[in-house]
Amino acid sequence: MREAVGVFDSIDALQAAVDDLAMAGFAQHELSLMAADETIRDRLGSVYSREEMAKQDPDAPRQAYVAPEEVGNAQGIAIGGPAYVGAILAAGAVVATGGTALAAAAAAALGGGAGGGLGTVLAGWIGAQREQTLRQHLDKGGLLLWVNLRDAERERLARDILPRHASQPVEIHEIPQTGSG
């Protein structure tokens, strides 16, 4: 199996490359980024001091590419879920104890607000985790993007798209197949 690897000097450049690859028909599961330092340390016992070292290592720990839109969706769920649960629980508690509809509505508003506040903290954490991982790699020389190439046409597309956004020459690697099926 073959893969292309590009190095990007900004999150915007990486995103532009991913957008162009998606427009050319590459699926999100065909793209991967360097895993967070914590994951790399857990798997390898140490972290790469420079991204250049990881680019050459077929065993470099990777993670699936997660689009900013998906992070936004997760953040919305993180806020909306607790807000909904808080509102329902608060209103249900008031109704169960014989409270009025007005009291239930007020409790729902307060419970929903409290749950939404908690969810907002969680949503901020989700966004910060993605940002922190990307910043770790930028500080070490750039963001690595691996693109699986299943055929010659895909390789041609990647060789055309990636250099428009990458900060270093794009490399094509042979990678060993893992697993038997």
C-alpha positions as a Markdown table, in Angstrom:
| # | Residue | x | y | z |
|---|---|---|---|---|
| 1 | Met | 0.0 | 0.0 | 0.0 |
| 2 | Arg | 1.1 | 3.5 | -0.7 |
| 3 | Glu | 0.6 | 6.8 | 1.1 |
| 4 | Ala | 1.4 | 10.4 | 0.6 |
| 5 | Val | 2.5 | 12.6 | 3.5 |
| 6 | Gly | 2.5 | 16.3 | 3.6 |
| 7 | Val | 3.8 | 18.8 | 6.2 |
| 8 | Phe | 1.8 | 22.0 | 6.8 |
| 9 | Asp | 2.9 | 25.1 | 8.6 |
| 10 | Ser | -0.6 | 26.2 | 9.7 |
| 11 | Ile | -4.0 | 24.8 | 10.6 |
| 12 | Asp | -5.5 | 26.8 | 7.7 |
| 13 | Ala | -3.1 | 25.3 | 5.2 |
| 14 | Leu | -3.9 | 21.8 | 6.5 |
| 15 | Gln | -7.6 | 22.5 | 6.3 |
| 16 | Ala | -7.3 | 23.9 | 2.7 |
| 17 | Ala | -5.5 | 20.7 | 1.7 |
| 18 | Val | -8.2 | 18.5 | 3.3 |
| 19 | Asp | -10.9 | 20.5 | 1.7 |
| 20 | Asp | -9.3 | 20.1 | -1.7 |
| 21 | Leu | -8.8 | 16.4 | -1.2 |
| 22 | Ala | -12.4 | 16.0 | -0.1 |
| 23 | Met | -13.6 | 17.8 | -3.3 |
| 24 | Ala | -11.4 | 15.4 | -5.3 |
| 25 | Gly | -13.2 | 12.4 | -3.7 |
| 26 | Phe | -11.0 | 11.4 | -0.8 |
| 27 | Ala | -12.9 | 10.2 | 2.1 |
| 28 | Gln | -12.2 | 11.3 | 5.7 |
| 29 | His | -11.2 | 7.7 | 6.6 |
| 30 | Glu | -8.3 | 8.0 | 4.1 |
| 31 | Leu | -6.7 | 10.9 | 6.0 |
| 32 | Ser | -4.8 | 10.8 | 9.3 |
| 33 | Leu | -2.8 | 13.1 | 11.5 |
| 34 | Met | -0.1 | 12.6 | 14.0 |
| 35 | Ala | -1.5 | 11.4 | 17.3 |
| 36 | Ala | -1.3 | 13.5 | 20.4 |
| 37 | Asp | 2.1 | 13.5 | 22.3 |
| 38 | Glu | 0.4 | 11.6 | 25.2 |
| 39 | Thr | -0.7 | 8.8 | 22.9 |
| 40 | Ile | 2.7 | 8.7 | 21.2 |
| 41 | Arg | 4.5 | 8.5 | 24.6 |
| 42 | Asp | 2.1 | 5.7 | 25.7 |
| 43 | Arg | 2.8 | 3.7 | 22.5 |
| 44 | Leu | 6.5 | 4.4 | 21.9 |
| 45 | Gly | 7.8 | 5.4 | 25.3 |
| 46 | Ser | 8.9 | 8.9 | 24.0 |
| 47 | Val | 7.7 | 11.6 | 21.6 |
| 48 | Tyr | 9.3 | 12.8 | 18.4 |
| 49 | Ser | 11.3 | 16.0 | 18.9 |
| 50 | Arg | 10.7 | 17.0 | 15.3 |
| 51 | Glu | 7.8 | 16.1 | 13.0 |
| 52 | Glu | 10.3 | 15.2 | 10.3 |
| 53 | Met | 11.3 | 12.1 | 12.3 |
| 54 | Ala | 7.6 | 10.9 | 12.4 |
| 55 | Lys | 7.2 | 11.5 | 8.7 |
| 56 | Gln | 9.7 | 8.8 | 7.9 |
| 57 | Asp | 8.3 | 6.3 | 10.5 |
| 58 | Pro | 5.6 | 4.0 | 9.1 |
| 59 | Asp | 4.8 | 3.1 | 12.8 |
| 60 | Ala | 4.2 | 6.6 | 13.9 |
| 61 | Pro | 1.0 | 6.7 | 16.0 |
| 62 | Arg | -1.8 | 8.4 | 14.1 |
| 63 | Gln | -5.3 | 9.5 | 14.7 |
| 64 | Ala | -8.2 | 9.9 | 12.3 |
| 65 | Tyr | -8.7 | 13.4 | 10.8 |
| 66 | Val | -11.6 | 15.1 | 12.5 |
| 67 | Ala | -13.1 | 18.0 | 10.6 |
| 68 | Pro | -13.8 | 21.3 | 12.5 |
| 69 | Glu | -17.4 | 20.8 | 11.6 |
| 70 | Glu | -17.5 | 17.6 | 13.6 |
| 71 | Val | -15.8 | 19.3 | 16.5 |
| 72 | Gly | -18.6 | 21.9 | 16.3 |
| 73 | Asn | -21.2 | 19.1 | 16.3 |
| 74 | Ala | -19.7 | 17.5 | 19.4 |
| 75 | Gln | -19.6 | 20.9 | 21.1 |
| 76 | Gly | -23.3 | 21.4 | 20.3 |
| 77 | Ile | -24.2 | 18.0 | 21.7 |
| 78 | Ala | -22.0 | 18.7 | 24.8 |
| 79 | Ile | -24.0 | 21.9 | 25.4 |
| 80 | Gly | -27.5 | 20.7 | 24.3 |
| 81 | Gly | -27.5 | 17.4 | 26.1 |
| 82 | Pro | -26.9 | 18.6 | 29.6 |
| 83 | Ala | -29.2 | 21.6 | 29.1 |
| 84 | Tyr | -32.0 | 19.3 | 28.0 |
| 85 | Val | -31.5 | 16.8 | 30.8 |
| 86 | Gly | -31.2 | 19.6 | 33.4 |
| 87 | Ala | -34.5 | 21.1 | 32.2 |
| 88 | Ile | -36.4 | 17.8 | 32.2 |
| 89 | Leu | -35.1 | 16.7 | 35.6 |
| 90 | Ala | -35.8 | 20.1 | 37.2 |
| 91 | Ala | -39.3 | 20.4 | 35.7 |
| 92 | Gly | -40.1 | 16.7 | 36.5 |
| 93 | Ala | -39.0 | 17.2 | 40.1 |
| 94 | Val | -41.3 | 20.2 | 40.5 |
| 95 | Val | -44.3 | 18.5 | 38.9 |
| 96 | Ala | -43.7 | 15.3 | 40.9 |
| 97 | Thr | -43.9 | 17.3 | 44.2 |
| 98 | Gly | -47.1 | 19.0 | 43.2 |
| 99 | Gly | -45.7 | 22.2 | 41.9 |
| 100 | Thr | -47.5 | 24.5 | 39.4 |
| 101 | Ala | -46.9 | 24.7 | 35.7 |
| 102 | Leu | -45.3 | 28.1 | 36.3 |
| 103 | Ala | -42.9 | 26.7 | 38.9 |
| 104 | Ala | -42.1 | 23.8 | 36.6 |
| 105 | Ala | -41.3 | 26.2 | 33.7 |
| 106 | Ala | -39.1 | 28.3 | 36.0 |
| 107 | Ala | -37.3 | 25.1 | 37.3 |
| 108 | Ala | -36.9 | 23.9 | 33.7 |
| 109 | Ala | -35.3 | 27.3 | 32.7 |
| 110 | Leu | -32.9 | 27.2 | 35.7 |
| 111 | Gly | -32.1 | 23.5 | 35.3 |
| 112 | Gly | -31.6 | 23.9 | 31.6 |
| 113 | Gly | -29.4 | 26.9 | 32.1 |
| 114 | Ala | -27.3 | 25.1 | 34.7 |
| 115 | Gly | -26.9 | 22.1 | 32.4 |
| 116 | Gly | -26.1 | 24.3 | 29.5 |
| 117 | Gly | -23.4 | 26.0 | 31.5 |
| 118 | Leu | -21.9 | 22.7 | 32.4 |
| 119 | Gly | -22.1 | 21.7 | 28.7 |
| 120 | Thr | -20.4 | 24.9 | 27.6 |
| 121 | Val | -17.4 | 24.0 | 29.8 |
| 122 | Leu | -17.3 | 20.5 | 28.3 |
| 123 | Ala | -17.6 | 22.0 | 24.8 |
| 124 | Gly | -14.7 | 24.4 | 25.4 |
| 125 | Trp | -12.6 | 21.4 | 26.6 |
| 126 | Ile | -13.4 | 19.5 | 23.4 |
| 127 | Gly | -12.2 | 22.3 | 21.2 |
| 128 | Ala | -9.2 | 23.0 | 23.3 |
| 129 | Gln | -8.1 | 19.3 | 23.1 |
| 130 | Arg | -8.0 | 19.4 | 19.3 |
| 131 | Glu | -6.3 | 22.8 | 19.2 |
| 132 | Gln | -3.7 | 21.6 | 21.8 |
| 133 | Thr | -2.7 | 18.6 | 19.7 |
| 134 | Leu | -2.4 | 20.6 | 16.5 |
| 135 | Arg | -0.3 | 23.3 | 18.3 |
| 136 | Gln | 2.0 | 20.6 | 19.8 |
| 137 | His | 2.9 | 19.5 | 16.3 |
| 138 | Leu | 3.2 | 22.9 | 14.8 |
| 139 | Asp | 5.7 | 23.7 | 17.5 |
| 140 | Lys | 7.8 | 20.7 | 16.4 |
| 141 | Gly | 7.9 | 21.7 | 12.7 |
| 142 | Gly | 4.5 | 21.3 | 11.2 |
| 143 | Leu | 1.3 | 19.3 | 10.9 |
| 144 | Leu | 1.6 | 15.9 | 9.2 |
| 145 | Leu | -1.2 | 14.6 | 7.0 |
| 146 | Trp | -1.1 | 11.1 | 5.7 |
| 147 | Val | -3.3 | 10.2 | 2.7 |
| 148 | Asn | -4.0 | 6.6 | 1.8 |
| 149 | Leu | -3.5 | 6.0 | -2.0 |
| 150 | Arg | -5.4 | 3.0 | -3.2 |
| 151 | Asp | -4.5 | 3.4 | -6.9 |
| 152 | Ala | -2.5 | 5.4 | -9.4 |
| 153 | Glu | -5.3 | 7.9 | -10.0 |
| 154 | Arg | -5.5 | 8.7 | -6.2 |
| 155 | Glu | -1.7 | 9.1 | -6.1 |
| 156 | Arg | -1.9 | 11.5 | -9.1 |
| 157 | Leu | -4.6 | 13.6 | -7.3 |
| 158 | Ala | -2.6 | 13.7 | -4.1 |
| 159 | Arg | 0.6 | 14.7 | -5.9 |
| 160 | Asp | -1.4 | 17.5 | -7.5 |
| 161 | Ile | -3.3 | 18.8 | -4.4 |
| 162 | Leu | -0.9 | 18.5 | -1.5 |
| 163 | Pro | 2.0 | 20.6 | -2.8 |
| 164 | Arg | -0.3 | 23.6 | -3.2 |
| 165 | His | -0.7 | 23.8 | 0.5 |
| 166 | Ala | 2.3 | 21.9 | 2.1 |
| 167 | Ser | 5.3 | 23.7 | 3.5 |
| 168 | Gln | 7.7 | 20.9 | 2.4 |
| 169 | Pro | 7.9 | 18.6 | -0.5 |
| 170 | Val | 5.3 | 15.8 | -0.4 |
| 171 | Glu | 6.6 | 12.3 | 0.0 |
| 172 | Ile | 5.1 | 9.0 | -1.2 |
| 173 | His | 5.9 | 6.0 | 1.0 |
| 174 | Glu | 5.3 | 2.3 | 0.7 |
| 175 | Ile | 3.7 | 1.1 | 3.9 |
| 176 | Pro | 3.5 | -2.5 | 5.1 |
| 177 | Gln | 0.1 | -4.1 | 5.2 |
| 178 | Thr | -1.0 | -5.0 | 8.7 |
| 179 | Gly | -3.4 | -7.8 | 9.7 |
| 180 | Ser | -4.7 | -10.5 | 7.5 |
| 181 | Gly | -8.2 | -9.6 | 7.1 |
